[in-house]
Amino acid sequence: MNEQSYSIRLHNSRKSPLNLYLEPWGEIHKLNPGKMIRIDVAGPAGTAPDNMLEVESKEDSLTVWGWGGSGVTLHEL
């Protein structure tokens, strides 16, 4: 089975903490003001839209959605 991976860097340029939700893994992280993280996601290759990384922005949070069978690793920068 082929694998694919995506990486995304997120920077909180706001003056308040930002809640970061990683789904479907159910993880919650706080991204403090001025901080940056890198999110690496890897999993089975597929056909769009079933193999895509999705980012949802709300007033005080970001949600990053992976796809079925994928795994996530978070790195503080």
Contacts in CASP RR format, 6 or more apart in sequence:
PFRMAT RR
TARGET T0000
AUTHOR 0000-0000-0000
METHOD contacts of the structure
MODEL  1
MNEQSYSIRLHNSRKSPLNLYLEPWGEIHKLNPGKMIRIDVAGPAGTAPD
NMLEVESKEDSLTVWGWGGSGVTLHEL
1 44 0 8 1.000
1 45 0 8 1.000
2 44 0 8 1.000
2 45 0 8 1.000
2 46 0 8 1.000
3 42 0 8 1.000
3 43 0 8 1.000
3 44 0 8 1.000
3 45 0 8 1.000
4 42 0 8 1.000
4 43 0 8 1.000
4 44 0 8 1.000
4 45 0 8 1.000
4 46 0 8 1.000
4 51 0 8 1.000
5 40 0 8 1.000
5 41 0 8 1.000
5 42 0 8 1.000
5 43 0 8 1.000
6 40 0 8 1.000
6 41 0 8 1.000
6 42 0 8 1.000
6 53 0 8 1.000
7 38 0 8 1.000
7 39 0 8 1.000
7 40 0 8 1.000
7 41 0 8 1.000
8 38 0 8 1.000
8 39 0 8 1.000
8 53 0 8 1.000
8 55 0 8 1.000
8 64 0 8 1.000
9 36 0 8 1.000
9 37 0 8 1.000
9 38 0 8 1.000
9 39 0 8 1.000
9 77 0 8 1.000
10 20 0 8 1.000
10 31 0 8 1.000
10 36 0 8 1.000
10 37 0 8 1.000
10 38 0 8 1.000
10 39 0 8 1.000
10 62 0 8 1.000
11 34 0 8 1.000
11 35 0 8 1.000
11 36 0 8 1.000
12 18 0 8 1.000
12 31 0 8 1.000
12 32 0 8 1.000
12 33 0 8 1.000
12 34 0 8 1.000
12 35 0 8 1.000
12 36 0 8 1.000
13 33 0 8 1.000
13 34 0 8 1.000
14 33 0 8 1.000
15 33 0 8 1.000
16 33 0 8 1.000
16 60 0 8 1.000
17 30 0 8 1.000
17 31 0 8 1.000
17 32 0 8 1.000
17 33 0 8 1.000
18 30 0 8 1.000
18 31 0 8 1.000
18 60 0 8 1.000
18 61 0 8 1.000
18 62 0 8 1.000
19 28 0 8 1.000
19 29 0 8 1.000
19 30 0 8 1.000
19 31 0 8 1.000
19 60 0 8 1.000
19 61 0 8 1.000
19 62 0 8 1.000
20 28 0 8 1.000
20 29 0 8 1.000
20 30 0 8 1.000
20 31 0 8 1.000
20 37 0 8 1.000
20 61 0 8 1.000
20 62 0 8 1.000
20 63 0 8 1.000
20 64 0 8 1.000
21 27 0 8 1.000
21 28 0 8 1.000
21 61 0 8 1.000
21 62 0 8 1.000
21 63 0 8 1.000
21 64 0 8 1.000
22 28 0 8 1.000
22 29 0 8 1.000
22 39 0 8 1.000
22 63 0 8 1.000
22 64 0 8 1.000
22 72 0 8 1.000
22 74 0 8 1.000
23 63 0 8 1.000
23 64 0 8 1.000
23 65 0 8 1.000
23 66 0 8 1.000
24 65 0 8 1.000
24 66 0 8 1.000
24 68 0 8 1.000
25 71 0 8 1.000
25 72 0 8 1.000
27 72 0 8 1.000
27 74 0 8 1.000
29 37 0 8 1.000
29 74 0 8 1.000
31 37 0 8 1.000
31 62 0 8 1.000
35 76 0 8 1.000
36 76 0 8 1.000
36 77 0 8 1.000
37 74 0 8 1.000
37 75 0 8 1.000
37 76 0 8 1.000
37 77 0 8 1.000
38 74 0 8 1.000
38 75 0 8 1.000
38 77 0 8 1.000
39 64 0 8 1.000
39 72 0 8 1.000
39 73 0 8 1.000
39 74 0 8 1.000
39 75 0 8 1.000
40 72 0 8 1.000
40 73 0 8 1.000
40 74 0 8 1.000
40 75 0 8 1.000
41 53 0 8 1.000
41 64 0 8 1.000
41 66 0 8 1.000
41 70 0 8 1.000
41 71 0 8 1.000
41 72 0 8 1.000
41 73 0 8 1.000
42 70 0 8 1.000
42 71 0 8 1.000
43 67 0 8 1.000
43 68 0 8 1.000
43 69 0 8 1.000
43 70 0 8 1.000
43 71 0 8 1.000
44 51 0 8 1.000
44 68 0 8 1.000
44 69 0 8 1.000
44 70 0 8 1.000
45 51 0 8 1.000
50 67 0 8 1.000
50 68 0 8 1.000
51 67 0 8 1.000
52 66 0 8 1.000
52 67 0 8 1.000
53 64 0 8 1.000
53 65 0 8 1.000
53 66 0 8 1.000
53 67 0 8 1.000
54 64 0 8 1.000
54 65 0 8 1.000
54 66 0 8 1.000
55 62 0 8 1.000
55 63 0 8 1.000
55 64 0 8 1.000
55 65 0 8 1.000
56 62 0 8 1.000
56 63 0 8 1.000
56 64 0 8 1.000
56 65 0 8 1.000
64 72 0 8 1.000
66 72 0 8 1.000
END
